[in-house]
Each structure stands twice: as C-alpha cells, then as structure tokens.
Amino acid sequence: MGPGLFGGQAAQRSLMFLANYGEGYPREIARTFGLNLSSIQGQLDRFEAAGVLASRLRGRTRLYVINPRYAFRQELNALLTRM
C-alpha cells in the first residue's frame, strides 16, 4: 500500500506514527521521518477536521491521537498495523 492511499507521504506517516506510539506532536513526527513540519501540521489539521484525529494541549504542545470516537477506528488501526 503506497502513500497514495491516505493522500500522501505526510498523511500516511502521521497515521502510522500515531497508531504505533498512541500519541504525538507535529515536530516529533516530522523529525522522525525527515519530513517538512508544515506538511505534517497541515495533514494533522485536516485529519482532525475530518474527525479521524483528536488533539489536546499539554502545556504549549498540541498532542494528537487517533480519535477514540472515530467510527472506523478499529479498521484504521488494523490497516495501519498491517502497513
């Protein structure tokens, strides 16, 4: 399954990171994969607007998680685990 499945490399890597670690912040995800911070931030914002992700502030850092109320959470986690 290529990066096109979720829209691009930033999208796929962001979701894989969150599925693997449970939570993360944009700079950490960008640094892990050597990707542009703004592309990661934009993708996380789009996923949150679509209801796939949820976020909260911890101090001044915004942490993202796969939304526990997302209707296809189990299916998404299963797919990401296989990737």
Secondary structure as UniProt FT lines:
FT   HELIX           3..5
FT   TURN            6..7
FT   HELIX           9..21
FT   HELIX           26..33
FT   HELIX           37..49
FT   TURN            50..51
FT   STRAND          53..58
FT   TURN            59..60
FT   STRAND          61..66
FT   TURN            68..69
FT   TURN            71..72
FT   HELIX           73..82
//
